[in-house]
């Protein structure tokens, strides 16, 4: 199981370290929920004058957030732990589908259903590879 916060004794007892792969999975799931379930559940919002379902700023913001978290997490894992390009390739394939979804509106849900599992798989595989590595860095608990 991936935990969002992990207990790691850094410099003082009781410190917590953010798990970037878990945050990436969380952001991808949040994006999937927003894109897939919100239109079904909140169809009455446009009647009330609220439009967060297809708000371009919100959607691009989520895409940028997923990109930044993914790049940091996967670059860290690649450079400091495993040197395996598979998580990076999975992430960028998923990210490509996520961006395509913004332009091909007729296929938005199908592209999303491809993008999210790819991005989640990239983070999960990166997480597994990082924890299999023989890391002696004091900021990781393996």
N, C-alpha and C positions, 0 to 999 in steps of 0.2 A: 504494500500500500504506500502511496506517495503522500507525504504530509506537507502542508503548505509552510508551516514553521517547524524547524527541527531544533532540538535542544543541543547546543554545541558550546562547550566551555571554551570561550575565546580568551579573553583577558581577565574576566572575573566570573565567578560562579553564577550560574543562572542566566547566561546570555542566550539569545535566540538568533538564529540565522534564517533568512528567507530562502526557501527552496524555489529557485527560478523556474525549474521545469514544472513544478506543481502549479506555480502561478501562470505559466503558459497554458497548461491544460485547463485551468480555471477560466482564463480569458477566452480560450477557444470554445469552451462549453457555454460561457456567458453569451458569446457571439451567436452560437447555434440556437440557444434559447430565444435570444432577441429576434433572430431572423426567421426561425421556423414556428415558434409557438405564439409569439406576441400577436401576429396578425389574426390567429385563430381566436385567441382569448380576448383581445382588446379591439374587436372590430367596431365598437361604438365610439372610440376616441375621436375619430375625425368629425363625427357629428357634434361632439362637444368642443371642437376647435383645437384639439390637441393632436399633433402628428409626430409621434416619436417612432412610428413603425418604419417609415421610409424617409427619415431625416438624413440627408446626405452628410451633414457635419458629424452626426453621431456615428453613422456607418463608417465613414473614413477615419474617424477618431478611434473606433474599435480596431480597424485594420492596422492603423499605425501603432496602436498599443500592442497588438499581437506581434507585429513585426519587431518592435523594439525589444520586447521581452524574449521573443524567440532568438533574435540575433545575439543578445547578451548571453542567454543561457547556453545556446548551442556553440557559440564561439568559445566560451569559457570551457565547456566540456571537451571540445575538440582540441584546443591548444594546451590545456593543462592535464587532461586525463587520458583520452583514448585514441585520438588521431583517426577516428573512423568517420568517413564522409556520409555514411548512410543516413544518420539523423538530419544532417544538413540538407541532403538531397530531398528527403521526405518533407522537411519543413518548407523548402522553396517550391516544391511541387504543390503542396497545399496552399501556400501563399499565392501562387500563380492562379489557382482556381478561385481563391478568395477575391482577388482583384478582378478576374474575369467576370465574376458574379455581379460586380458593380456596373459592368457595361452591357452584359447580355441578360437583360431583365427577364426575358421570356424563359430563360433556363436557370434563373436565380437559385431556386431550391435544389435542383440537381447538382449544380456546381458547389453549393454549400455542403451538400451531403458527401461530396468527394473531398472538399477542402478540410473540413473539421476533423475527420478521422486521420487524414494525413498529418495534420499539425499535431494532434494529440499523440499519434504514434511516434512522431519525431521526438517530442518531449519525453515520452515514456522510455523510448529506446535510449535516448541520451542519458536519462536518469539511471537506467540499468547499467549502461556502460561506465558511467562515472563511478558508480558504487562497486563495480567489479575491479576497477583499477587499483593499483597499489600506490595510493596517494599518501604522502607524508605531510601534506600541508596542514597546519594547525586549524584552518577554518573549515575542515570537513570532518565529519564523523563517519567512519566506514566500519 
